[in-house]
Every structure is written in structure tokens, then in C-alpha cells.
Amino acid sequence: MRAAVVYNPVKIDLEAVRAIVQKEESAAGWDETLWCETSKEDPGRGATQEAIDAGVDLVIAAGGDGTVRIVAETLADHDITLALLPSGTGNLLARNMNLTLDDVEHSIHTAFTGDERAIDLGRIEVREGSGSSSSSVRKHAFLVMAGVGLDAKMLAATDEDLKAKIGWLAYVKAIFTALRDKNQLHVRYQLDDGEPSSIRAHTLIVGNCGTLQGNILLLPDASVDDGLFDILLLKPNGIGNWIQIITKVVFENGIIRRTPLGKFFKNTEIDALNYVKGKQLTVRFRHPQELELDGDPFGEARGYRIRMDEGALRVKVPAGA
């Protein structure tokens, strides 16, 4: 058995991580680990492909959400297990799988000795361009969520230097910038085998996981292994609706549903915020919109098609978890 570490050199203490990996690989009886470094020009695809070509059995993704997403996207069609060494600002997949966030030794130990958990992978085909004759299609994968509207514009407005200094709090400034935009989406969509429909909305998020930075529970019923994605639709009309949305997300989702009595709590419906589940969603926008995948801006999209690839990825979790 052999592992590879695909790592962002900016995000980890390489010497410290090497020492821990050498200790764990030796204890587990594995061969010497392959080290594959990402770069600004290639944030993970080439490094992951190097590991695949070397015939490894396990890839440890050491970086932020962007690194993890690219590694997972590249591994998804290969019989290779993924392990996480959370090293970014959000660490959203690790957070949603209840993995250790700030313990390098525990994360590496789990990589070599843990159990495997099959999780779902979102497959997205993004249509660019201004019309059918000039459009092109990009294919990607995501583990956490794909968003259009407030979250995508917030990410596009985030100061990366400020984010490096204060972490996820940098998003607070960016969200106020994004809120100045009316964010009016004119959406034509089809969910699963339903009839095509149209709707106006402020924000549209398709999620495989529910928890965001700051431990905000945005999609309370989302699960990484239920074979479904959860859709959040925001349709606020004035400050009163925003107060309802904030109350629901922060108080109901973030507090009540996390208590022992949360499973008995009846979900309250509000007009400004709707949830729905599905396996495939096709969307077309009247005007190109900013898109984000797993917390990274992905430019403008004229539309997209998303399907849930059930159990497409195996991820290491602590033994017996």
C-alpha cells in the first residue's frame, strides 16, 4: 500500500507534516509516501494526476476547500480513497463530516488507519457565453455546494489579503458589498422529471453539505451520503423578509436544531426561504450570473446542469466512527 500527499505549500508546515506521515506510514506498514505539490498555476489537478499515474491507493489532500475539491474531482473516476488534512479557512467538507480540524497527528493517523465512508459528489456542467451559438460547457465536481446570487457575489468581492489575515471574518465585509446588488435572478429550471418552470429569486444554492464557515447551518437536512442534493432558494422582499431569513438560519437551524430536542422540531416555512431536494437540476438564467463552487468563484454562467453522483467518492474517517 502506498499513499500520496497532494499539498498546498502555503497552507501546511511541510517538515512537520512529513515527520508525522513517515511515522504513521511506518507504523501501518505502508511504502514510502509520494509528495505532490500544487501551485498557483495548477492548484491540484496535475499533482493528483501524478499520484494516480504512480498507482497509489490513497491520496491525502492537504489544503483548503479549493484543493480538496480539485483532488476529489480528479480522483472521482478512479478506485482511490481520499483522506483530508484540513488546512484552509473553511474546511467545509471536513467540518460537515465531523472530522478533526486542528489536529494534524489525528488527521494523518486517520488517513492510514481509519475506515472508509462513501459520500456523494455533485457533478455540474456549466454553460458559458451569451447564447447557444457561442456558448461552451465546462464540467466540474463539487463536494459542498454550488451557488448563484448572494454567496457567489460575496466570494467575488472578498479581499484575499484580508482573508489571509483574519480568515472567514473577511466574508463579513464582502457580504455587505454583495447586498448592495439587487441580485435579481430570472431562472428557468427543471427539477428531476418535473415540468420546466420559471421563477424570480435572489439566491439559488445547491448543496451536498449544510454547514458553512462560522458554524452556520444553512441546509439543515443536507447529508453527504443520501444520494440527494438540497436546494435553497432565497426570495426576500424587504428588510422584514431578511429578518425572517436570519432568524430561521441563525436561531432555528443554528441553535434549536442542534439541541437534543432538535429532531422533534417542526420546520417552519416562510415565503422568503424555500428548501427542496432532488437528484438532477437544470437551470438557465436570463442574464449570465456569477457562480461559486465549494467557496471558490467560477466566473459567469449562462446556466448549468447538476446531478448527484451517489457514493462516488470514498473518504477516510476515524476507525469505528
C-alpha positions in Angstrom: 0.0 0.0 0.0 1.2 3.5 -0.8 -0.2 7.0 -0.2 0.4 10.3 -1.8 0.1 13.8 -0.2 -1.2 16.5 -2.6 -0.4 19.6 -0.7 -0.6 23.4 -1.0 2.8 24.5 0.3 1.3 27.8 1.5 -1.2 26.0 3.8 1.0 23.5 5.7 4.2 23.2 7.7 5.8 20.7 5.3 8.5 19.5 7.5 6.2 18.8 10.4 3.7 17.0 8.2 6.4 14.9 6.6 7.6 13.7 10.0 4.1 12.7 11.1 3.4 10.9 7.8 6.7 9.0 8.0 5.8 7.8 11.5 2.3 6.7 10.5 3.2 5.0 7.2 5.9 3.0 9.0 3.5 2.0 11.8 0.9 0.9 9.3 3.5 -1.0 7.1 2.9 1.2 4.1 5.5 2.1 1.4 7.1 5.5 1.3 4.6 8.2 0.6 4.7 10.2 -2.6 4.7 14.0 -2.3 2.9 16.1 -5.0 3.0 19.9 -4.7 0.3 22.2 -6.0 1.0 25.6 -7.5 -0.8 28.9 -8.2 -0.9 27.9 -11.9 -2.1 24.4 -11.2 -3.9 24.2 -7.8 -4.2 20.4 -7.7 -5.2 18.6 -10.9 -1.7 17.9 -12.1 -0.5 16.9 -8.7 -3.4 14.5 -8.2 -2.9 13.0 -11.7 0.8 12.4 -10.8 -0.4 10.4 -7.8 -2.9 8.5 -9.9 -0.3 7.6 -12.5 2.0 6.4 -9.7 -0.7 3.8 -8.8 -1.2 5.0 -5.2 -4.0 3.6 -3.0 -4.7 6.7 -1.0 -4.5 10.5 -1.7 -4.2 12.8 1.3 -5.5 16.3 0.3 -3.6 18.9 2.4 -5.0 22.3 1.7 -8.2 24.4 1.7 -11.6 23.7 0.2 -10.3 24.5 -3.3 -7.6 21.9 -3.1 -9.9 19.3 -1.7 -12.5 20.0 -4.5 -9.9 19.6 -7.3 -8.4 16.5 -5.8 -11.9 14.9 -5.4 -12.9 15.9 -8.9 -9.7 14.3 -10.3 -10.0 11.1 -8.2 -13.7 10.6 -8.7 -13.4 8.2 -11.7 -10.5 6.2 -10.1 -10.6 3.5 -7.4 -8.5 5.6 -5.0 -9.5 6.7 -1.5 -9.4 10.3 -0.3 -8.2 11.5 3.1 -8.3 15.0 4.4 -5.7 17.1 6.2 -7.8 20.3 6.7 -5.6 23.3 6.2 -7.8 26.1 4.9 -10.1 28.8 6.1 -13.4 26.9 5.9 -12.5 23.2 5.7 -16.2 22.7 4.9 -16.2 19.0 3.9 -14.2 18.0 7.0 -16.5 20.2 9.1 -19.6 18.6 7.7 -18.2 15.1 8.2 -17.3 15.9 11.8 -13.6 15.3 11.1 -10.8 16.8 13.2 -9.9 20.3 12.1 -6.9 21.4 14.1 -5.1 18.1 14.9 -2.6 17.2 12.2 -1.5 14.0 14.0 -5.1 12.7 14.3 -5.9 13.5 10.7 -2.8 11.7 9.4 -3.4 8.7 11.8 -7.0 8.5 10.4 -5.6 8.6 6.8 -3.5 5.4 7.4 -5.7 3.5 9.9 -9.3 4.8 9.5 -12.4 3.3 7.9 -13.8 4.4 4.5 -17.1 6.2 4.1 -18.7 6.5 0.7 -20.0 10.0 0.0 -21.9 11.7 -2.8 -20.3 14.0 -5.4 -22.1 16.8 -7.2 -21.5 16.8 -11.0 -22.0 20.1 -12.7 -22.0 21.1 -16.4 -21.6 24.9 -16.6 -22.8 26.7 -19.7 -20.9 29.9 -20.5 -21.4 32.5 -23.2 -24.2 34.8 -24.2 -26.2 32.4 -26.4 -26.4 28.9 -27.8 -24.2 29.6 -30.8 -21.3 31.0 -28.8 -21.7 29.0 -25.6 -19.2 26.4 -24.2 -19.6 23.8 -21.5 -17.2 23.2 -18.6 -17.5 20.1 -16.5 -16.6 20.1 -12.8 -17.5 18.5 -9.5 -18.3 19.8 -6.1 -18.5 18.4 -2.6 -20.1 21.1 -0.6 -22.3 23.5 -2.7 -22.8 25.4 -5.9 -24.3 28.9 -5.5 -25.5 31.7 -7.6 -26.6 35.1 -6.2 -25.5 36.5 -2.8 -22.9 33.9 -1.9 -21.2 33.9 -5.4 -21.1 37.7 -5.4 -19.8 37.8 -1.8 -16.9 35.5 -2.8 -16.1 37.6 -5.9 -16.0 40.6 -3.6 -13.8 39.0 -0.9 -10.4 40.6 -0.3 -7.9 37.7 -0.4 -5.3 39.6 1.5 -7.8 40.4 4.3 -8.9 36.7 4.2 -5.3 35.6 4.8 -5.1 37.8 7.8 -8.4 37.3 9.6 -9.9 34.2 8.0 -13.6 33.8 7.4 -14.4 37.1 9.0 -13.3 38.7 5.7 -16.5 37.5 4.3 -18.5 39.9 6.5 -17.2 42.9 4.7 -17.8 41.2 1.3 -21.3 40.2 2.2 -22.3 43.9 2.7 -20.7 44.7 -0.6 -22.8 41.9 -2.3 -26.0 43.1 -0.5 -25.8 46.4 -2.4 -26.6 44.5 -5.5 -30.3 43.7 -6.2 -29.4 40.1 -7.1 -32.5 39.6 -9.1 -32.3 36.2 -10.8 -34.7 35.3 -13.6 -34.5 31.5 -13.6 -35.8 28.8 -15.9 -35.4 25.4 -14.3 -36.3 21.7 -14.4 -36.0 19.6 -11.2 -35.7 15.8 -11.9 -38.5 14.8 -14.2 -40.8 17.7 -13.3 -42.2 20.2 -15.7 -40.0 23.2 -16.7 -40.8 26.3 -14.7 -39.8 29.9 -14.2 -39.1 31.8 -11.0 -37.5 35.0 -9.8 -35.2 34.8 -6.8 -32.3 36.5 -5.0 -30.0 33.5 -4.4 -30.0 29.8 -5.5 -27.8 27.3 -3.7 -27.5 23.6 -4.4 -25.8 21.8 -1.6 -24.4 18.4 -0.7 -23.5 19.7 2.8 -25.3 22.1 5.1 -22.7 23.8 7.4 -20.8 26.9 6.4 -18.0 29.0 7.9 -18.8 30.3 11.4 -20.7 27.0 12.0 -23.7 28.5 10.2 -26.2 25.7 9.4 -27.6 26.8 6.1 -29.1 23.5 4.9 -30.3 21.6 8.0 -31.4 18.4 6.2 -28.4 18.0 3.9 -26.3 14.9 4.1 -23.2 13.9 2.2 -24.4 10.3 1.6 -28.2 10.4 1.0 -27.9 10.4 -2.8 -29.7 13.8 -3.0 -28.8 17.5 -3.1 -30.6 20.1 -1.1 -31.7 23.3 -2.9 -32.0 26.7 -1.0 -34.0 29.4 -2.7 -33.9 33.0 -1.2 -36.7 35.4 -2.3 -36.6 38.3 0.2 -38.7 41.3 -0.4 -37.6 44.0 2.0 -36.0 44.1 5.4 -38.8 42.2 7.1 -38.0 39.1 4.9 -34.3 39.4 5.7 -35.1 39.4 9.4 -37.2 36.2 8.9 -34.3 34.5 7.0 -31.7 35.5 9.5 -33.9 34.3 12.4 -34.5 30.9 10.7 -30.9 30.3 9.7 -29.3 31.5 12.9 -31.9 30.7 15.6 -33.9 27.7 14.3 -31.2 26.0 12.2 -28.1 27.1 14.2 -29.5 26.7 17.8 -32.7 24.8 18.1 -32.0 22.0 15.6 -28.6 21.4 17.2 -30.1 20.7 20.7 -31.2 17.2 21.8 -34.8 18.2 21.1 -33.9 19.4 17.6 -35.1 16.2 15.9 -38.6 16.8 17.2 -38.6 20.4 15.9 -41.2 21.0 13.1 -39.6 23.0 10.3 -41.4 26.3 9.8 -42.0 27.5 6.3 -41.5 31.2 5.2 -42.2 32.6 1.8 -38.7 34.2 1.6 -36.8 31.0 2.0 -37.6 27.6 0.4 -36.0 24.2 0.6 -36.4 21.3 -1.8 -34.4 18.1 -2.6 -33.6 16.4 -5.9 -31.1 14.4 -7.9 -30.9 16.5 -11.1 -31.4 20.2 -11.7 -31.2 22.1 -15.0 -31.1 25.9 -14.8 -31.0 28.7 -17.3 -30.6 32.4 -16.4 -31.9 35.3 -18.4 -28.5 37.0 -17.9 -25.1 35.4 -17.1 -24.6 35.1 -13.3 -21.6 34.7 -11.0 -21.1 31.1 -9.9 -19.3 29.6 -6.9 -18.3 26.0 -6.2 -17.2 25.0 -2.7 -16.3 28.6 -1.8 -14.3 29.4 -5.0 -15.5 31.9 -7.7 -16.1 30.2 -11.0 -16.9 33.2 -13.2 -20.2 33.8 -15.0 -22.6 31.1 -16.1 -25.5 31.3 -18.5 -26.9 28.1 -17.0 -25.9 24.7 -15.6 -27.0 21.1 -15.1 -26.3 19.4 -11.8 -26.7 15.7 -10.9 -25.8 13.9 -7.8 -23.3 11.0 -8.2 -24.3 8.8 -5.3 -21.4 7.2 -3.4 -18.9 8.3 -6.0 -16.1 9.0 -3.5 -14.5 7.1 -0.6 -13.2 9.3 2.3 -11.3 8.1 5.3 -12.9 8.6 8.7 -11.7 7.6 12.2 -11.9 3.9 12.8 -15.2 3.0 14.4 -16.7 6.4 13.9 
